[in-house]
Amino acid sequence: MDVINVKNTANHAVLSFSEGYCYRFNSKIAVVLEKKQKWREAMEQWVYAMCLAESNENRRWAYQRALYCRKQCIKCDQEAGLLANEMPEICFTPQGR
């Protein structure tokens, strides 16, 4: 279950979200970026979602999507006649929580 806590302070409210909510929110953003074929931004968003994921299954899924976006980004650069730019490798080591 996602938990959103709202704490009122003297001047403003502070929101704090559970990790599951953050993962789902960021993965939805990544999907939108993929649909718009903004591969580099989608890759970065998936890597961020991978860091937020609570379960290994979600981490693996985000990792696979990040790799796919990386591949698409390189492919688009080559089709545009650009030299393959320095695309970072994406490292993934499943960790239990």
N, C-alpha and C positions, 0 to 999 in steps of 0.2 A: 504494500500500500504506500502510495506517495504521501508525504507529509509536507505541508507548507505551513510554516510557523510565521506568524506576524507579531512582531514586538513593537509596541509603541514607545517611542522615546519622546523627550520634550519637543523636539522639532520635526521628527519624521518617523515613518514606519519602516521597519527593517524586515525584509522577507528572507527567509532561509528555506531552501528547497532540499528535499531528499535526493540522494544520488540517483535513484531510479528515474525520477522526474527529469533530472538534468540530462541523463543519457538519452531518454526518449526525445526530449526537446531538441537536442543537438543532432540526433540522427535524422529527425524530420527535416531539419534545415539542410543537412547533407543531401537528402533525397531530392529536395527542391533544386539545389545547386546542380545535381546530376541531370535532372530533367532539362535544365537550362544549358547543359553542356559546359558548365564552368568547372572543368575537371580539377584544376589546381586548388580552387577554393573548396570543392567537395572533398578532395583528398585531405586537406588540412582539417576540415570539419570532422571527418571520420576518425582521423588520428586523435582529435580532441575527445570525441565520443568514446573511443577505445580507452582513453585514460579515465573516463568517468564511469565506465561500465562496472557493475558490481559482480556479475557472473562471468565465468570464463567463456560461456557460450556467446554472450553479447560481445565480449572482447574479440573473440575469433571472428564473429560476423563483421564487426567494424573494421578489423584488420583486413579481411578479404575485400571489403568494399573500398578501403583505402588503396589497396594494391591495384584493383581494377581501375580506379580513377587515375592513379599514377600512370598506368599503361596507356589509358586513353589520352592523357595529357601529352605524353611523349609522342604518341601516334599523331595527334593533331599538330604538334610542333613540326614534325617531319613532313607532313602533308603540306604545311604552309611554307616549306622550304627553309625553315629555321634550323639551325644547328641544334642538336640535342643539348639542351641546357643542363646545368648541374642539378639534376633531380635527386633529392635526397633518398637514400634507402629508408625503408620503413622497417623498423625492428619490432619484433613482438615476442615476448616471453610470457606464456600463461602463468598467472600467479593465483593461488587460492587466497580467499579473504576469510 
